[in-house]
Amino acid sequence: MALTTVSFIGILILLVFAHEFGHFITAKLARVKVEEFGIGFPPRIISFKRGETTYSLNAIPLGGFTKMLGEEDPTLSGSLASKSIPIRFLVLSAGSLMNLLLPILLFSISFMIPHDMVLEKVQVQEVASGSPAQIAGIQPGDTILAINDRTIKNRGDVGYIIQLNLGSEVNVLLQRGEFGQQEVSLKPRWNPPEGQGATGISIIGVDSTIVRESYPIWKAVPSSIIHCGEILVLFRNEVVGWFIRGTAPQLTGPIGIATLTGEMAKAGLSPLLEFAALISINLALINLFPFPGLDGGRLIFVALEWVRRGKRISPKREGVVHLIGFIVLILLIVVISYYDIANIIHGESVLP
């Protein structure tokens, strides 16, 4: 329990600090008056003031804030609302930008830390009738050597690469017994029949071994950048899949995330850092969602002002909209947390 709590709060503080620091530093550079930079939500634990800004650490560790003068009121000198549209876009989006940059650092550190990796031959066990794999000529007993020229090290690689290429043709290099190597092409499905998966194959790992792996920094950083880009593709594919399959997203709240953080912490520092990187990317994308109370909601109002050629929506009206949105978000978090707790009590997984 202690490991879960410490790991969760530590990661949360790191991600919130990165997000709010993005807002803070761009606001300062744009000469916007920052009244308070806070980690957590009040009541305050400690605070101090330097210059015009109060820096605070607060009791509720579920977020943070950068309180800027006049976020909706352009009549105040030094206010965010008094700045140009490009400046406001930059300040409002900088938090999410920092949450997209932080994973590059986290993944790089993770890749440099020696960690266990499974090496195994990946063999096709079954091929579903009428599936893309059967149409392509894949047979039970085939060994998957590579997909799109990427060497397959274990079963996880197969699922990962397939999910990156849903709806797009992929080239699969196979080893077929004594008949040598053969390359086939297939197109993974967005909405396969239940139990078949995108390609229609079930796979097993044979001759498994565990090796220790670590990257030098000159390999870790480029690999991290590529990995972050691929994760964004996976997120995009997940959202597209909701619409194609007609399914609703399954959400996990703070309680569920804390539980998963504890599991990652038990697995080691490398998995914990990679999990933190995934949460950071999630946080960036969620904050850019155009919903009142989020950064994306505020960006919508700035965009509307640009479309209306500088004509602003009433600051009072905008403030009310964001307040309502914030209340809705809090209620949503409460509801999701209730289901997370219920799942834990009943011994069910908090994974979506």
Secondary structure, 3 states (H helix, E strand, C coil): CHHHHHHHHHHHHHHHHHHHHHHHHHHHHCCCCEEEEEEEEEEEEEEEEECCEEEEEEEEEEEEEEEECCCCCCCCCCCHHHCCHHHHHHHHHHHHHHHHHHHHHHHHHHHHCCEEEEEEEEEEEEECCCCHHHHHCCCCCCEEEEECCEECCCHHHHHHHHHHCCCCCEEEEEECHHHCEEEEEECCCCCCCCCCCCCCEEEEEEEEEEEEECCCHHHHHHHHHHHHHHHHHHHHHHHHHHHHHCCCCCCCCHHHHHHHHHHHHHHCHHHHHHHHHHHHHHHHHHHCCCCCCCHHHHHHHHHHHHHCCCCCCCHHHHHHHHHHHHHHHHHHHHHHHHHHHHHHHCCCCCCC
